[in-house]
Amino acid sequence: MHKALTILVASLIIFNAIITPCFADPMRKLGRGIANTLTGVVEIPKQVYQVSKEEHIGKGITWGFLRGLGLGIARTAVGLYEVVTFPFPQPADYEPIIDPEFVFDDWAR
């Protein structure tokens, strides 16, 4: 019984070591797609804040809002695309399509 359990555990460890790299990138693409689909709208306050900080509040409220709206629509569309196409390595090696990869990555640049 002890020998069978040892063989089972060793087999599971080897199987996990072989299979995990095969699914790591598609799962990251799927997670990134879900995150960007749900958080695309966060681009609006992010851009209002960033433009206000770099320029002034008036420009942040107007240009920052419009910029955030456009980037939010783009991020949501890219997120939906990545959710639908996550099993396929497009672009090459499941690289992110939009930069930054997630909306919160460069919030306070």
Secondary structure in CASP SS format (residue, H / E / C, confidence):
PFRMAT SS
TARGET T0000
AUTHOR 0000-0000-0000
METHOD secondary structure of the structure
MODEL  1
M C 1.00
H H 1.00
K H 1.00
A H 1.00
L H 1.00
T H 1.00
I H 1.00
L H 1.00
V H 1.00
A H 1.00
S H 1.00
L H 1.00
I H 1.00
I H 1.00
F H 1.00
N H 1.00
A H 1.00
I H 1.00
I H 1.00
T H 1.00
P H 1.00
C H 1.00
F H 1.00
A H 1.00
D H 1.00
P H 1.00
M H 1.00
R H 1.00
K H 1.00
L H 1.00
G H 1.00
R H 1.00
G H 1.00
I H 1.00
A H 1.00
N H 1.00
T H 1.00
L H 1.00
T H 1.00
G H 1.00
V H 1.00
V H 1.00
E H 1.00
I H 1.00
P H 1.00
K H 1.00
Q H 1.00
V H 1.00
Y H 1.00
Q H 1.00
V H 1.00
S H 1.00
K H 1.00
E H 1.00
E C 1.00
H C 1.00
I H 1.00
G H 1.00
K H 1.00
G H 1.00
I H 1.00
T H 1.00
W H 1.00
G H 1.00
F H 1.00
L H 1.00
R H 1.00
G H 1.00
L H 1.00
G H 1.00
L H 1.00
G H 1.00
I H 1.00
A H 1.00
R H 1.00
T H 1.00
A H 1.00
V H 1.00
G H 1.00
L H 1.00
Y H 1.00
E H 1.00
V H 1.00
V H 1.00
T C 1.00
F C 1.00
P C 1.00
F C 1.00
P C 1.00
Q C 1.00
P C 1.00
A H 1.00
D H 1.00
Y H 1.00
E C 1.00
P C 1.00
I C 1.00
I C 1.00
D C 1.00
P C 1.00
E C 1.00
F C 1.00
V C 1.00
F C 1.00
D C 1.00
D C 1.00
W C 1.00
A C 1.00
R C 1.00
END
